[in-house]
Amino acid sequence: MKNIYSILILLFFLTTTSHAQVLQQVYVLNEGAFNNANASVTSFNPVSNQVSQNVFFNANSRPLGDIANFSKIINDKLFIIVSNSNKIEVVDPETFVSEDIIFVDDQGGASPTVFAQADENRLYITNLLGDNVSILDLNTHTITGNIEIGNNPEGIAVANGFAYVAVNAFGSDNKLVIIDISADEVVKTLTVQDNPRYVFTPSDGLVWVLCTGNYGFDDDFNFDPELETFGEIHIIDPQTNDVVEFVETGGHPLWMDFNEADGKAYILNDGIQVLNLDTLEMEEELLTDKAYYSLAFWHGENPVIFAGFAPDFSSSGTVDILSVQGDVIDTFTAGIGPSFFQFIYDDTATSTPRDEIASRISLEQNYPNPFNPSTEIRYEISEAGNVRLNVYNIQGQLIQTLVDGAQPAGTHTARFNATGLASGVYIYTLETNNGILTRKMTLVK
């Protein structure tokens, strides 16, 4: 039986626009155990639910290296940072065959962590165990220079002609260093909260800095509560390069991602916190209290959250696929320490535009909604043909087939009776020769 996640991916991600980006593959970068050189890549196919382990090793007959923690598609190639191996692997995202290896320590780099594209010809790469940002020529795949910025730079993002680099000195510093990318020069340094880790540039045009805070350990690694500080997000206007807002997260947040369509951000912080992007206030309840190690938000029409869980750093981790309500839709096994998610799209795939489907078939919201115990579902088909109307629970199990057979063109109504079912969210799908549409409905008893 199809998992509901496969259904949502197949039905919606293929029918969003006339030039839809089809989600073809999700690659999970698994850090591995520190100094064990056992980083790996897990592949997940969102349509077939097929999971493949050790993708890099299988394609190249050699290990990936030590601590894989960041990647991005640049010029149709996947650049993977393997931090403790001081390198970037450049692979074909389709075959995963390595086409080049860039060693950043050849020119003073040490433990590359994150990169951002400064322009079409250059990458800026932060060096966590150094005090600089390396400059990579994308045409020659060589390091051409470094920009000194302070001890232990980590996150980096580019906006409005500037690069914004988080400099944390492993928790004892609190700087955001701003580089003019036209001159490769530091032009300003801002003070933010302790231990700035990562920098983000959502579509609001602002620069968001996630600060983890100081964990409260002294030089001898003894805990001192007077040294402990807590997480904050600082927001910078790239027009003025000043801090314009900040948010107290509490705890020690590790990562965040944005669901801009719903006006929310998800923050890893002993669970998943939810931030209202309009009010900049935290929701009182966690989305989930499971202590995930990584997350990535997928912004499809039925959005989901990929969340990596690392029980330890000697055994396999897992990845949960969550709804935006925090329900676990699916789970698959990953490698040791799943730390970063890379979405791969098939831009060449042909697809039927959603508005074109809507001109041929329509599926209305059930009424009433919420409902108890029964509700009506109206739909319209523009031409006669086979019709299937199914209801699934949130775990993807088929609950009931309401319609399955030939029907004439026109408007039709089906009734769903949920007597005996538990309260919760259910999914209903309309399938015809002209396309497939899906909606949610809520049973409240």
N, C-alpha and C positions, 0 to 999 in steps of 0.2 A: 504493500500500500504506500502510496506517495506520502511523504512528509509534507505538512502544510507549508513549510518554508520553501520546498522545491516548487510547490504550486504558486506561491506568491512571486518567487523569482521568475518563473517561467511565464506567468500571466502578465505581470506588470512590467518587469524590467525589459521585456521585449516589445512593449507597446506604449512607450512614453512619448516619443517624438518620432518624426519621420527619419531622423538620423540618430536613432537611439544608441546610446552606449550600452551594449549588452554586457552584463557581468559574466565574464567567461570563467574566471578562476579567482580564488582567494588563496594567496600564499601567506603562510604563517612563519615568520622568522623565529626560530627557537634559539635562545642564547646558548644553551648548554651550560655545563659547570665551569666556573672560572678556572683557567689554566689547564683544562682537560681537552681543549681543541675539539669539542664534540658539538659545536653548533650545527644546526640542521634546518631544513625547510620542509614544512608540511604543505601539501596542496589539497585544497577542498574545492570540488566542483559543485556549485550551488544548484544546478539543475538535476544532476544525477545523484547527488549526495556522495559521490565517490571521494574517498580520502586516500592520499598517497603519502607515505613517509619517506624521508631521506631523498628528496627530489634532487638536490644538488649533487649528492654523492652518486646517485644512480645515473645522472646525465654526464658526469665528469670523471667518475672512477677515482675520486680523491675527496678527502674531507673538506668541508667549507672553511673550517678554522675555529678560532676561539672568540666567542661572544659576538653573535650576529644580532644587531639591534636597530637598524634603520635602513630603509630603502626608498627608492623613488624612480619612476620612469623618466628618463632623460633621453631625448632624441630616439625614441622607440626602443631603448635598451633599459634594462633594469640594473641600476647601480645599488649594490648591497654593501653596506658598511659592516666589516668584520673587525670590531674595535680592537680587541686584544691581539689580533694578528696584524694590526697597523696597515690594513689594506682595504681597498674597495674592489669587489668582484663585479665585472660588467658582464651580464649574461643576457642571452636571448630570452625574453619572457615567455615565448611559446615553447621552446625546447629545453630551456634552462642550461644550455651549453654555455660555458664561460668563453667569452671572446677576448677578455683582457683582464689583467690584474694591475691595479694602481697602488703602489706602496707609498703611503704618505710620509713614512719615517725617513725616506731618502732625502727629504728637504726639511727636516726639523719637526715633522709632525709626530705626535705620540698619542695613541689611542683615539683615532677619529670617532666621533660620536653622532653628529647630525650634520647635514649639509643643506644649503639653500642655493638656488640658482641666482647668481648676481645679475647676469645677463645671458644672452644666447651663447656666449663663448666661454663663460666662467662659472665655476662653482666655488662657494666659500664653505670650508669644512672646519668644524670646531675640533680641537684636540684636547680631550678631557684631561690627559696627563701632562699637558704642556701649558703654555701661556699665550697661545697664538691661534689664529685662524689661517689655514692653508688655502692658497688660491690654486685651483685646478683649471688648466686649459682644456676645454672640452673637445677641441679639435685634435690635439696631440696626446691627450690623456697623460699629461705631465704636470707636476707641481712646479709652478713658476715663481712662487714667493710666499711669504707669510706676513701677517699683520699682528703685531704684539698687542694684546689687550688685557692681560691679567691672568691670574692662576685659575686653572680648571674651568675653561669655557665649556658650555654644554649645548643648550638650545640656541637656535638661530632661525630668523625669518627675515624676509626682504619686503619692504614696502616704501613706495614714494621715493625711490632712489637711495634708500638707506638700508643697511643691514643691522639688525638688532640682535645682540649676542648676550646671553645670560652667563655671567661670570660668578661662580659660587664658592670657589676655594673649598669644595666639599662641605659646604654648610656654614663656613665662617665668613663668607663675603656676601654682599648684597648689591651687586652692580649690574646694570644693563648698559652695555657699551654700544654706542651708535657709530657705525662706519659709513662714510660717504663712499659709495661704490664707484663713483666716477674717478675718484682719486686714490682709492684703497687706503684711506686715512681715517683714524678715529677723530670724530668731531665733537662728541659729547658723551658724558657718562652720567647716568641717572642712578640715584639710590632707590632701591626697592626693598622688599622684605628679604629676610635672610634666605639663602639657598635658592636663588632663582634657577629653575631647572629647564623649562621649555618655553618657547615663544610661538605664538599662533597669530595668523592673520585671517580671520573670518571675513565675510563679505561686507561687514559694516565699515570697512576701511580703517579700523583701529588695530593697534598691536596689543595683544594680550600676553602677559607674562605670568606663568604659573610658578609660584614660589612655595617650596616645600616647608620652609622654616628650619630652624636648627633643632636637631634631635636631642640636644642637651648633654652631649658627652664632651669631657675635657680631653686634653692632649694624651692622657693615659687611658682613654676610653672608659672612664668612670662617669656614671650618670650624675649630673648636677642639675636639679630642677630650675635653678636660677639661670642656667644657660639656655634652657629650652624656649624656643619661640615657635609660633604656629603659622599654618599656611595662609597665604593671601594670593589674590590675583590683582595685578596692577595693569591698568589699561592706559595706553599711551596714544596720543594724537600724533600721527606721523607728519602732520603739517607744521606743528610747533615743537615736536619732540619733547613734550612735557607729559607727566602723569595727569590724567584728567579724572580717573575714577579708580577705586580699589574695592575689593570684596574680601571679607574675612571668611575663609573656608573652615577654620579650625583644623585640628589634626595635622597630618603631614601628607598632603595630596601628591600623587605621583604622575598623573597624566590627565588630560581632558580632551574632549572632542565636542563638536557643535552640531546640534539639530536645529538649524536656523529656521526651517519651515514651521516648526512648532514653537520657536522662541525659547529654546532650552539648550543648556550645555550639560554634559555628563562628566563628572569628576571622580577619578579613582581616589578614594580616601576612606580606607577600612569599609569598603562597600562602594556603592555608586551614588554620589550626591547629584541632585538635580538643581541647576541654577536657572532662574528665570532671567532671560536675556533682556527683557524690557524693564523690569524693576531692579535687577541685580540683587535679588533676594533668593536665598536658598529655600527650597521646599523643606517642610518640617520632616517629612519621611524620606528615608533612603529609597532609591529605586530597588535596591537589593542590599542586604548586609553581607553578602559573600565577598571575601577579600580577594578580588581579582588582581592579577598582576599587569594586565594590559587591556585596552579596549579600543575599538574603532567603530564609528557610527556609519551605517550605510543609509544613504538618503533616498532610497527608492520610494515609490508611491506608498508602498507598505514598508516603512523603514524598520530596520533591525539593528541591533548592537552585537558585534562580535566581542566576546570577553574571554581573555586567556587566564587560566588558573594554573598556578605552579605550586603543587603541594610541597615540593622541595626541589633541590637542584641536583638530584641524582636519579630521579625517575620521571617518567613521561608526564606531561601536563595534559590539560584538556581545554577545549574551547566550547563555551556555551554561546548559543545564538539566542538573544533575548528580544522580546517585543519591547516597544517603548513603554509598556506598562510594567516591565520587569519580569514577565513570565519567561521561563526557559522553553523555547520552541524546539531546540535540537541541541545535541552535544556530540562532539567528535574528539578523538584522541589526537594530540599533537606531540611534539618532541619535548625535550627538557627545557623548561623556562620559556613558554611562548610569550614573546615580548613585543612583536610588531606585526601589523596586518597590512598586506599589500593587495589592493584590488587591481585586477587585470580586466580590461574591457576589450571587446571585439567591435571596433568601430566600423568594420567592413560588413558586418552582418546585416542582412536585409530584415526589415521588420515592418509590421503594419502600424501606422500611426494610431495613437489612442483616439484622436479626434475622428479618424476615418472609421475605426471600429464603432465609435459612438454614433456615427451616422447610419450604421447598419443595424446595430442592436443597442438596447439601453437596459440598464438594470437599476431600478429605483431602490431607495432606502426602504427597508421593511417598515410596516406600520401596524400597530404602534411599536415604538422602540424607545426605551426598553419595553419589554413585553413579559406577560405571564398569564396563562401558559402558552398562548398561541399568537401568531402574527401572520400578516399577509405580505407576500412578496410579489410586486408587479414588475413585469419586464415586457419589452417590445422587440420584435424581430421584423426586419424590413422585407424578408422573403421567406417562403416556406422552406422547411428543412428540419434536420434532426436537432433536437434540443435536449440538453441535460442540465438539470438544476440540482446541485448537491449541497449538503450542509455538513461542515466539519467542526470538530472541537478545536481548541487552540493547540492541542498536541498533534493535530493532523489526522486524526482518526475520522473516517467517514461515519457520520451519525445517521443520515437519511438521504435517500435519493427522492426528491420531490417530483421531478419530471425526467423521463427518459424515453424519447421517441419523436416521431415526426409531428410537426405542428404547422398550421398555416400562418402566413404573415399576419401581423397585427399585435394587439396588446393582450397579454395573458396574466392571470393571477394564480398563484399557488399559496396554499396555507401550510404553515409549519406549526405542528403541535409539539411542545417541549415537555409535556407531562412526563414525569419520571427522570428528567435531566436536572443536573445541578446548575445553580446560578453561575453566570460567567459570560465570557465573550465567545461567540460562535462565528464561523466564517461561512458565507454562502457564495457559490460560484455558478455563473451562467456560461455554458459552453455551446457554441454553434459553429457552423462552417465558416462564419465571418469573423470569429474572434471569441475571446473569453474575457469576462468581466467578473470582478470580485468585490464584495462588501462585507462589513462586519455588522453584527447585531448583538444585543446584550439582553440576556435573560436574568430577571431579578425576581426572586421569590421571597 
